Amino acid sequence: MRIPENKAKERGKSINLALSERGLSALRATDLGLDKIILKASVPMHARMVHVGDKQMSQAYSVNGEHINAVDRARLNDLLLDAAEKFENVTIYFDHRLNMIDFDKNVMTIQTGAGDNITTVKHYADLIVGADGAYSRTRGQMMRRMRMDYEQIYIDTGYCELSMPPLIDEQGQAQFALDPNHLHIWPRHTFMLIALPNPDRTFTCTLFMPFEMFDQITTEEKLMDLFTTYFPDAIPLIGQSRLIRDYFTNPRGSLISVKSSPHHLDGRSVIIGDAAHAMVPFYGQGMNCGFEDIEVLHQVLDRHGITPVTTKNQRKLLEKALTDYSNTRVKDAHAICDLAMYNHYEMRSAVTSYRYLARKKIEGWIHLMAPRLVVPLYTMVSFSTLPYSKAIERWHKQNFWLNVVLGTTGLATLTGLTGLLLSKQHNRDIIHSVIESVWKIFK
């Protein structure tokens, strides 16, 4: 994938990544300086920029100034491959496809080549780690050998990658077409456009829509009608000819959510990343969760005293360690998969709601004044390493008490206003309006 012609083939097939604390923690744990290397190739995003009509609303990710980082997927893969191949005990094979696994011997049968030139090779491993994506062959082989609970869901939304070039200033220098320190969102309830910055001053844009809408937009005129109606400010930034080219050239991607349990087979194999828990991209945690898998797996192996030497006793220790890993990780993986699905609604619709905005403001104020009392869910997920399941559990408890406080405050406000205004007949319309407004916010 580092070869230029292969890079060209992959253009238009990805969604930019958002690197946050969980991913950075795992990168730091390698002691290879990977966190610093990858941050140099990223762009910090301090807030969402919501585009509604001709207005833009900045919604900070944190009241404490914490931020996430936009990373180009291809560049990230390049940097990780560069780091891996520096190790003498690491051999990287390309164009090799897993065919089957004999778990009695822990031997993988792998094929390379195509047509009449297919070659089959066999590799032995003490521990087989399947990091082979949402359509994992490793997981499929494990399921033939064990009772694995498995759930796969496609949502009705697909995506298409678009590109926004830099603006060239009077000095001939490339500049960002939009504020580069924001994740830009054009929410339109059932569909949306997003844009993430790249270090070369471009933005990678992604159009998320129901497949039915994609199927209906079959001509250039229909495409321009859609953008003129819903994303008019994006047209001059992307460019009409580029927009048409990208839309009709780039493939449509599907969005899948995968849950599996357990994540291991005896002491022989374990799945990580999307192979174990693919999620829709709307919380920006897919990569971070995958990286955290590695950190947690190493912590568990260390805790159980696992060494690279294979013995019968070591195999038993490894089985206990992997059981511990599954018991630890499955519930967290399921939690973030569910949360990513929920955030699909928030990004395309709720970010424009007055109730959502008011609640976020109040939650942020309380967190600023009493940081231990209330911690916003986004902060727990993106700016801490608190296990996902515990973050959501705390969020539900906070929500209960926050609703009690907001409800009490709202009731007290209404009671006070009613007492002041009720004596005057002409103020009844004002009372009704205030009640309706407060109810919409605190409902």
Buried (B, 14 or more C-beta within 10 A) or exposed (E): EEEEEEEEEEEBEBBBBBBBBBBBBBBBBBEBEBBEBBBEBBBBBBBBBBBEEEEBBEBBBBBEEBBBBBBBBBBBBBBBBEBEEEEEEEEEEEEBEBBBBEBEEBBBBBBBEEEEEEEEEEBEEBBBBBBBBBEBBBBBBBBEBEEBEEEEEEBEBBBBBBBBBBEEEEEEEEEBBBBBBBBBBBBBEBBBBBBBBBBEBBBBBBBBBBBEBBEEBEEBEEBBEBBEEBBEBBEEBBBEEBBBBBBEEBEBBEBBBBBBBBBBBBBBBBBBBBBBBBBBBBBBBBBBBBBBBBBBBBBBBEEBEBEEEBEEEBBEBBBEBBBBBBBBBBBBBBBBBBBBBBBBEBBBBBBBBEEBBBBBEBBBEBBEEEEEEBBBBBBBBBBBBBBBBEBBEBBEEBBEEBEEEBEEEBEEBBEEBEEEBEEEEEBEEEBEEBBEEBEEBBE
